Amino acid sequence: MSADSVWAVRAASLYDLAYAKRYRAHDDEFQSSGPCREFAEWLGGVCARFSPPIDVLDLGCGTGRYFWALTGVGSLVGLDASAAMLEEAKRPYNADRIAVPSLSLIQGDLLSHRFEAARFDLVYSIGVLAEHVPLDEALVARVVEWLKPGGRFAFTTVHPASPSIPRTLSRRAGEWIEPATFGAARRNLRGRLLAGGLYADEERVHKLLDSRFAIESLERFVSEAHLHCLCVARKAGA
Ligand SMILES: C[S@@+](CC[C@H](N)C(=O)[O-])C[C@H]1O[C@@H](n2cnc3c(N)ncnc32)[C@H](O)[C@@H]1O
């Protein structure tokens, strides 16, 4: 078994018992959050694109805030690095509306956990990739392996123009000169503006996905915390 990444270790320590309880309490205020309702609607819309039943993986499922929004599910796996969040996910929001014949919660690192190839129709991730974990080629390759041909990858990122990111002098200078750069200098500058994968904009999402997926939708979305990219992409080969 491979060791957990620095990101998983960090997440497990951040999402400790106290935070997990606060997070789960916030789930119960779901209806008062416009962005949460929109994420749920978005996820329901993604499920509706499949012929049920589907096998689903929630990457960084936390307290299972969105489990109830899934439809037509045959099996659901929730993977998270935090034991405390997973404990809360045993009693998720809207539990009485979750119609999933098989639900398993796994404590593990999404950067090293192993699933069999072509196991899932849908891999989704809300508030995790390009936020708590770098979204990069290696992560995309893992998702490609786990998806069946024609399966979908639906995820959020934090957009580098998000007001939640401190607009330091060097960030503003970098953004200003970016359009005038090219080649290695541009790659280097963009790598820094995207914080090594902790943020991702539309260009980055296309660069990572275009060779393996058809992007079905890629839009900007404002939540309580960030400006996001919201992407649904379909793996080639169905
Ligand atoms: C902001 S919460 C989002 C939880 C849930 N997706 C939601 O939308 O409510 C981020 C979650 O990602 C998990 N996480 C972060 N890094 C991870 C990693 N490397 N492997 C697995 N889970 C991770 C954290 O433990 C936490 O539960």
The ligand as an SDF file (V2000), in Angstrom:
LIG
                    3D

 27 29  0  0  0  0  0  0  0  0999 V2000
  -14.2490   21.1640    0.8950 C   0  0  0  0  0  0  0  0  0  0  0  0
  -14.3910   19.4850    1.3580 S   0  0  0  0  0  0  0  0  0  0  0  0
  -15.5530   18.9510    0.1140 C   0  0  0  0  0  0  0  0  0  0  0  0
  -16.3620   17.7680    0.5780 C   0  0  0  0  0  0  0  0  0  0  0  0
  -17.5120   17.3980   -0.3820 C   0  0  0  0  0  0  0  0  0  0  0  0
  -17.0100   17.0530   -1.6950 N   0  0  0  0  0  0  0  0  0  0  0  0
  -18.5170   18.5170   -0.4660 C   0  0  0  0  0  0  0  0  0  0  0  0
  -18.6420   19.1150   -1.5460 O   0  0  0  0  0  0  0  0  0  0  0  0
  -19.1490   18.7940    0.5460 O   0  0  0  0  0  0  0  0  0  0  0  0
  -12.8690   18.7790    0.7720 C   0  0  0  0  0  0  0  0  0  0  0  0
  -12.7380   17.2890    1.0770 C   0  0  0  0  0  0  0  0  0  0  0  0
  -11.6710   16.7510    0.2910 O   0  0  0  0  0  0  0  0  0  0  0  0
  -11.0020   15.7980    1.0930 C   0  0  0  0  0  0  0  0  0  0  0  0
   -9.6450   15.6150    0.5550 N   0  0  0  0  0  0  0  0  0  0  0  0
   -8.7050   16.5840    0.3770 C   0  0  0  0  0  0  0  0  0  0  0  0
   -7.5900   16.0310   -0.1170 N   0  0  0  0  0  0  0  0  0  0  0  0
   -7.8300   14.7020   -0.2850 C   0  0  0  0  0  0  0  0  0  0  0  0
   -7.0620   13.6010   -0.7780 C   0  0  0  0  0  0  0  0  0  0  0  0
   -5.7990   13.7520   -1.1950 N   0  0  0  0  0  0  0  0  0  0  0  0
   -7.6360   12.3720   -0.8310 N   0  0  0  0  0  0  0  0  0  0  0  0
   -8.9140   12.2020   -0.4060 C   0  0  0  0  0  0  0  0  0  0  0  0
   -9.6780   13.2060    0.0860 N   0  0  0  0  0  0  0  0  0  0  0  0
   -9.1510   14.4410    0.1390 C   0  0  0  0  0  0  0  0  0  0  0  0
  -11.0290   16.4090    2.4750 C   0  0  0  0  0  0  0  0  0  0  0  0
  -10.7710   15.4710    3.4910 O   0  0  0  0  0  0  0  0  0  0  0  0
  -12.4370   16.9910    2.5270 C   0  0  0  0  0  0  0  0  0  0  0  0
  -13.3730   16.0870    3.0410 O   0  0  0  0  0  0  0  0  0  0  0  0
  1  2  1  0
  2  3  1  0
  2 10  1  0
  3  4  1  0
  4  5  1  0
  5  6  1  0
  5  7  1  0
  7  8  2  0
  7  9  1  0
 10 11  1  0
 11 12  1  0
 11 26  1  0
 12 13  1  0
 13 14  1  0
 13 24  1  0
 14 15  1  0
 14 23  1  0
 15 16  2  0
 16 17  1  0
 17 18  1  0
 17 23  2  0
 18 19  1  0
 18 20  2  0
 20 21  1  0
 21 22  2  0
 22 23  1  0
 24 25  1  0
 24 26  1  0
 26 27  1  0
M  CHG  2   2   1   9  -1
M  END
$$$$
